[in-house]
Amino acid sequence: MGIIKASKLIYDYIRRDEDDHVEEVKRAIDDLTLDIKQGDFVAILGHNGSGKSTFAKQINGILLPTDGTVWISGMNTADDAHIWDIRKTAGMVFQNPDNQIIGNIVEEDVGFGPENLGVPTDEIWKRVDQSLEAVGMTAYRLKSPNKLSGGQKQRVAIAGVMAMRPQCIILDEPTAMLDPNGRKEVIATLHELNRQEKITVLLITHYMEEVIDADRVIVMDDGKLVMDGTPREIFSRVKELKEYRLDVPQVTELAYELKQAGLDLPDGILTMDELMDKLLPMFREEFPEVK
């Protein structure tokens, strides 16, 4: 069993009237089964309403299954006796860092989580130092979070989760409110944590360029798992992704259109360097006089 395992997971949002009678049942997750290995960097894609955020909230017990089971490091999320251990194992970072930052200065905010866990003071400050260094925010430790950019705030939020020493970090569209530079900062930080600290990363995003360096990509639609593979395997299926109302990285889209126009290109090109490596020999063959 991996660090995250779901078996036949079902979750229904139930709306009730004033008399507590059921008015509407909406199935957000429908018979989802998957297993995520420790140390993997996994991206989850899906259009709005596909169930990906609902699944993220299942992982650390914010929501509990209507049916089926979710295990985190072998602990059942429906078991009240393990809920705090589960939340220490799987930390959450949300879309808006302002909703997660509560300290007056950066180092206080990062230390808040481990303090609530009853970690001794000396150990808290050691964790604060290590977490801030890991996300590249040591120089800002005495700053007010209000003075930081969006990308810097999100890195502080990640440091706050890291200070609780999770084995896994789940991020629900953490770059949605950031500019391109802020997005690059956060994604680079996540990959560094994954490589150096061996932290399992579960990234929910709608920015396709953030996915190309993941170990694994999961695609959800109407609460079901519909695609699962490496980035190259997933982005080789451009037509199918579009049927699920999803985009592909811009360079993948360009390569796909060129192939449709008749050029002999492979499926699943992910970077501009890859595309140029394929196009330049064709260009030189067609125009040998150009060097």
Secondary structure as UniProt FT lines:
FT   STRAND          4..16
FT   TURN            18..19
FT   STRAND          22..36
FT   TURN            38..39
FT   STRAND          41..45
FT   TURN            48..49
FT   HELIX           52..59
FT   TURN            60..61
FT   STRAND          67..72
FT   TURN            73..74
FT   STRAND          75..76
FT   TURN            77..78
FT   HELIX           80..82
FT   HELIX           83..89
FT   STRAND          90..93
FT   HELIX           97..99
FT   HELIX           106..116
FT   TURN            117..118
FT   HELIX           121..134
FT   TURN            135..136
FT   HELIX           138..140
FT   TURN            141..142
FT   HELIX           145..147
FT   HELIX           150..162
FT   TURN            163..164
FT   STRAND          168..172
FT   TURN            174..177
FT   HELIX           180..197
FT   STRAND          200..204
FT   HELIX           208..210
FT   TURN            211..213
FT   STRAND          216..221
FT   TURN            222..223
FT   STRAND          224..229
FT   HELIX           231..235
FT   HELIX           238..243
FT   TURN            244..245
FT   HELIX           250..260
FT   TURN            261..262
FT   HELIX           272..286
FT   TURN            288..289
//
